[in-house]
């Protein structure tokens, strides 16, 4: 049985706009601490080709050097607006099992099929 929940077009767009707000908050904190990063993958392609999100893209992708990531975790994540978002990786959440970190929006839930 497939338990995948399909979002309406409007809800999918709302999700993308939340992701954009998260990306703006990430950028704000990185600029505050002079931490370089780049947008990648579908986020970069969407910015260039679609002047925004790829219509079917459901995430925002950024990369940074390991030393910058460690500095972000040490210094910058303390400046994230805690009423808006939180930083999640395997050091902040013992049940988190992915090899990369995520910014999560406070007041939302992420349910991963499977």
KEFIKE-226666 format. One record per residue (C-alpha): x, y negated, z negated; residue in one letter; residue number from 1. Coordinates in nm, 4 decimals, decimal comma. Layout:
<rs>
+----------+----------+----------+------+--------+
!        x !        y !        z ! vopa ! drenba !
+----------+----------+----------+------+--------+
!        X !        Y !        Z !    A !    NUM !
...
+----------+----------+----------+------+--------+
</rs>
This chain:
<rs>
+----------+----------+----------+------+--------+
!        x !        y !        z ! vopa ! drenba !
+----------+----------+----------+------+--------+
!   0,0000 !   0,0000 !   0,0000 !    X !      1 !
!   0,1359 !  -0,3395 !   0,0970 !    X !      2 !
!   0,1013 !  -0,6027 !  -0,1785 !    X !      3 !
!   0,2357 !  -0,8975 !   0,0206 !    X !      4 !
!   0,0375 !  -1,2150 !  -0,0378 !    X !      5 !
!  -0,0038 !  -1,4280 !   0,2734 !    X !      6 !
!  -0,0006 !  -1,8027 !   0,2163 !    X !      7 !
!  -0,2320 !  -2,0300 !   0,4081 !    X !      8 !
!  -0,0663 !  -2,2774 !   0,6439 !    X !      9 !
!  -0,1393 !  -2,5587 !   0,3968 !    X !     10 !
!   0,0017 !  -2,3650 !   0,0989 !    X !     11 !
!   0,3107 !  -2,2705 !   0,3015 !    X !     12 !
!   0,3674 !  -2,6385 !   0,3805 !    X !     13 !
!   0,3213 !  -2,7301 !   0,0123 !    X !     14 !
!   0,5884 !  -2,4725 !  -0,0713 !    X !     15 !
!   0,8261 !  -2,6266 !   0,1835 !    X !     16 !
!   0,7699 !  -2,9723 !   0,0339 !    X !     17 !
!   0,8480 !  -2,8376 !  -0,3142 !    X !     18 !
!   1,1681 !  -2,6922 !  -0,1696 !    X !     19 !
!   1,2509 !  -3,0317 !  -0,0197 !    X !     20 !
!   1,2050 !  -3,1933 !  -0,3620 !    X !     21 !
!   1,4359 !  -2,9292 !  -0,5134 !    X !     22 !
!   1,6938 !  -2,9982 !  -0,2437 !    X !     23 !
!   1,6732 !  -3,3719 !  -0,3173 !    X !     24 !
!   1,7273 !  -3,3073 !  -0,6885 !    X !     25 !
!   2,0231 !  -3,0800 !  -0,6090 !    X !     26 !
!   2,1677 !  -3,3503 !  -0,3835 !    X !     27 !
!   2,1181 !  -3,6178 !  -0,6507 !    X !     28 !
!   2,3091 !  -3,4161 !  -0,9086 !    X !     29 !
!   2,5851 !  -3,3198 !  -0,6649 !    X !     30 !
!   2,6309 !  -3,6847 !  -0,5673 !    X !     31 !
!   2,6394 !  -3,7863 !  -0,9338 !    X !     32 !
!   2,9304 !  -3,5469 !  -0,9931 !    X !     33 !
!   3,0911 !  -3,5836 !  -0,6488 !    X !     34 !
!   3,0397 !  -3,2130 !  -0,5751 !    X !     35 !
!   3,0483 !  -3,1341 !  -0,2038 !    X !     36 !
!   2,8100 !  -2,8873 !  -0,0418 !    X !     37 !
!   2,6649 !  -2,8152 !   0,3002 !    X !     38 !
!   2,3197 !  -2,7108 !   0,4148 !    X !     39 !
!   2,3347 !  -2,3875 !   0,6150 !    X !     40 !
!   2,1360 !  -2,1273 !   0,8028 !    X !     41 !
!   1,7687 !  -2,2095 !   0,8638 !    X !     42 !
!   1,7939 !  -2,5331 !   0,6680 !    X !     43 !
!   2,0642 !  -2,6654 !   0,9018 !    X !     44 !
!   1,8884 !  -2,5332 !   1,2114 !    X !     45 !
!   1,5593 !  -2,6892 !   1,1007 !    X !     46 !
!   1,7229 !  -3,0249 !   1,0293 !    X !     47 !
!   1,8814 !  -3,0347 !   1,3758 !    X !     48 !
!   1,6235 !  -2,8635 !   1,5945 !    X !     49 !
!   1,2971 !  -2,9486 !   1,4159 !    X !     50 !
!   1,3957 !  -3,2683 !   1,2317 !    X !     51 !
!   1,2775 !  -3,0948 !   0,9131 !    X !     52 !
!   1,1893 !  -2,7379 !   0,8228 !    X !     53 !
!   1,1651 !  -2,4580 !   1,0734 !    X !     54 !
!   0,7863 !  -2,4048 !   1,0634 !    X !     55 !
!   0,8201 !  -2,0456 !   0,9362 !    X !     56 !
!   1,1244 !  -2,0944 !   0,7071 !    X !     57 !
!   1,0468 !  -2,0260 !   0,3426 !    X !     58 !
!   1,3644 !  -2,1380 !   0,1669 !    X !     59 !
!   1,6410 !  -2,3984 !   0,1583 !    X !     60 !
!   1,9996 !  -2,2841 !   0,2040 !    X !     61 !
!   2,3092 !  -2,4583 !   0,0682 !    X !     62 !
!   2,6702 !  -2,3459 !   0,0285 !    X !     63 !
!   2,9674 !  -2,4757 !  -0,1626 !    X !     64 !
!   3,3158 !  -2,3590 !  -0,2430 !    X !     65 !
!   3,3431 !  -2,1336 !  -0,5491 !    X !     66 !
!   3,5346 !  -2,3998 !  -0,7473 !    X !     67 !
!   3,2589 !  -2,6527 !  -0,6740 !    X !     68 !
!   2,9916 !  -2,4002 !  -0,7676 !    X !     69 !
!   3,1635 !  -2,3326 !  -1,0998 !    X !     70 !
!   3,1859 !  -2,7078 !  -1,1620 !    X !     71 !
!   2,8170 !  -2,7444 !  -1,0734 !    X !     72 !
!   2,7310 !  -2,4744 !  -1,3255 !    X !     73 !
!   2,9514 !  -2,6293 !  -1,5935 !    X !     74 !
!   2,8757 !  -2,9995 !  -1,5515 !    X !     75 !
!   2,6048 !  -3,0748 !  -1,3054 !    X !     76 !
!   2,3295 !  -2,8332 !  -1,3964 !    X !     77 !
!   2,2999 !  -3,0141 !  -1,7299 !    X !     78 !
!   2,1873 !  -3,3211 !  -1,5326 !    X !     79 !
!   1,9048 !  -3,1435 !  -1,3516 !    X !     80 !
!   1,5680 !  -3,2838 !  -1,4544 !    X !     81 !
!   1,4405 !  -3,0111 !  -1,6940 !    X !     82 !
!   1,0790 !  -3,1189 !  -1,6515 !    X !     83 !
!   1,1139 !  -3,0589 !  -1,2769 !    X !     84 !
!   1,3454 !  -2,7618 !  -1,2191 !    X !     85 !
!   1,5877 !  -2,5134 !  -1,3684 !    X !     86 !
!   1,8988 !  -2,3320 !  -1,2505 !    X !     87 !
!   1,8737 !  -1,9546 !  -1,2328 !    X !     88 !
!   2,1560 !  -1,7051 !  -1,1944 !    X !     89 !
!   2,2736 !  -1,3964 !  -1,3797 !    X !     90 !
!   2,4326 !  -1,6095 !  -1,6549 !    X !     91 !
!   2,1168 !  -1,8103 !  -1,7295 !    X !     92 !
!   1,8754 !  -1,5192 !  -1,6877 !    X !     93 !
!   1,9858 !  -1,1677 !  -1,7869 !    X !     94 !
!   1,7145 !  -1,0140 !  -1,5653 !    X !     95 !
!   1,8220 !  -1,2039 !  -1,2539 !    X !     96 !
!   1,9820 !  -0,9545 !  -1,0166 !    X !     97 !
!   2,0896 !  -1,1489 !  -0,7095 !    X !     98 !
!   2,4469 !  -1,2516 !  -0,6293 !    X !     99 !
!   2,3562 !  -1,6155 !  -0,5680 !    X !    100 !
!   2,1885 !  -1,8841 !  -0,7752 !    X !    101 !
!   1,8540 !  -2,0533 !  -0,7203 !    X !    102 !
!   1,6857 !  -2,3701 !  -0,8304 !    X !    103 !
!   1,3366 !  -2,2969 !  -0,9529 !    X !    104 !
!   1,0509 !  -2,5450 !  -0,9822 !    X !    105 !
!   0,9043 !  -2,5697 !  -1,3317 !    X !    106 !
!   0,5382 !  -2,4661 !  -1,3356 !    X !    107 !
!   0,5597 !  -2,2301 !  -1,0381 !    X !    108 !
!   0,6017 !  -1,8561 !  -1,0071 !    X !    109 !
!   0,8028 !  -1,6560 !  -0,7608 !    X !    110 !
!   0,6804 !  -1,3054 !  -0,6944 !    X !    111 !
!   0,9084 !  -1,0946 !  -0,4778 !    X !    112 !
!   0,7462 !  -0,8030 !  -0,2979 !    X !    113 !
!   0,9123 !  -0,4732 !  -0,3837 !    X !    114 !
+----------+----------+----------+------+--------+
</rs>
